[in-house]
Amino acid sequence: MKRINREKCHEMVIQQLRGHHGIFKDIWQILLFSAALGIAKNKKRQLDNPDPGKALMESVFSATNWKGFIYLMSLVETGNSDCLRAKEEEQNEMIKNFEEYANSGLHYLNRRISDTNNDDLDLFIEMLMNVDATINVEDEQI
């Protein structure tokens, strides 16, 4: 399985969201949340400028059920079970879709964080409490 990439432009928001004062402990958690946000908004965004030096190995996610998340994402997206095959081609397509949903979610988070004066935790609480309204508001910038 290939490495999980992210764009260089997200480094600042990722560093802001993780660590001692951040909401997330690890980068994989940010990527998983961002992918879920991208899926909820039904938006993928191709990686224009991936940072290969920051790509995460699949083993970073092995302690979690992230593969189940990716399999469910692919089942819903494709409407068939081809993604459940152990073929490298299907596995790489699932990772690509995950990266694109996460990229869309990261772009959204980056914009929301830069547009608010609230701290990150308040912003996340607001987003989660208003998830239906947030998802249904289309933003052509994403």
N, C-alpha and C positions, 0 to 999 in steps of 0.2 A: 504494500500500500504506500502511496506517495506521501510526502510530507504535507502538512497543512500550512498554506501560505496566508499572508496578510499583506496589505499595502503599507508602504513606508509612511504614508501620510497619517496613519493612525497611531503612530508611536507615542505622541504626546497624550492623547486621550487614554490610551492603554496604561501608560505610566500613572496618569492621574487616577484611574479607577482601581489600581491594584496597590498592594503593599499595606503598610501600617495604617495609613489614613484613608485608604481607598475602600471601596465597597467589596471588591473581590480580592481573594488571596492570590490567585494564580491567573495567568493569561488564558489558559484553556477555559476557565469559567467565563471570562469576558467574551471569548469567541462563541461559546455555546449560547450565552444569553443573547449576543448580537445576532446569531443565526436564527434563534427563536423569534427575535424581533423582526428580522427580515421575512421570515415565513409568515408571521402574523400580519405583516403589511403586504404580503404577497409580492415582494420585490426582491429581485436578485440584481447584483451589480458586478460585472466582470472586473477582475483585478487588472488595473492598467499598469501599475508599477509595483509588482510584488517584491518583497525584500527576502531573497533566498537565505540570507544570513539569519533571519528571524523565524524561518519556517520551523514548525514544531513537528517532531516525530510523532507518529501515531501512538507510540508507547506512552507519551505524556498523558494521553487520555485513558489509558488502560485501566486505571483504578475506578473509573466512572462507567456509567452505562451509556456513554456517548455514542457507541456503535449502534445501540438500539435506537437512539434518537435519529441517527443518520439513516438507518434502515427504514424507520417510519416515515421520515421526510421523503425518501426516495419512493416508497410504496405509494404515498399520497400523490406525489408529483407525476409519476409515470403511470399509475393505475395498473401496474403488473408486478409480478414477483421476480423479474429478471435480476433485480439488484441483489437478491438473496443468494445468487450463485457466487461461488468463490473465485470467479474469473477476475483477473487483474483489471480488465477493461471496465467492468461494472463497478469495481471498487474505486477506481480512479474517477469515474463519472460521479459517484456519490461524494467523494471528497471535493471535486470541483463545484458541485452544487452547494455543499456546505460552505465552502469558501465564499461563494458569490452571495449567499444569503447573509453570512456573517459580515461581509464587506458592506452590503446595503445597510445592515443594522448598525455597523460602526460609523458609517457616514451620517446616519440619522442621529446617533448618540452624540457624535462630535458637534453637529450643528446645534442640537438641543442644549448641550452643556455650554457652548460658547454664547448662546442666546439668552442665558438666564443668569441671574445674580444669586440664585439659590445654591446651597451646597449640593454635592452630587447625590447624597442620600435623600435629601428632600426631593430632588428631581426624580429619582427612581421611584420613590413612594408616590409622587404625583402621577407619574406615567403608569404605574401599576393600578392605581385606583381609577384612573380614567382610560383604561386600556381600550375599551370599545370606541370612545371618542377619538383617542389618539390614532388608532388603526384606521378608522374610517375617514380621517382627514387626509386627503391626498396632497402630497407635496411634490411638485414637479422637479424640485431641486434634487431629489433622491434618485 
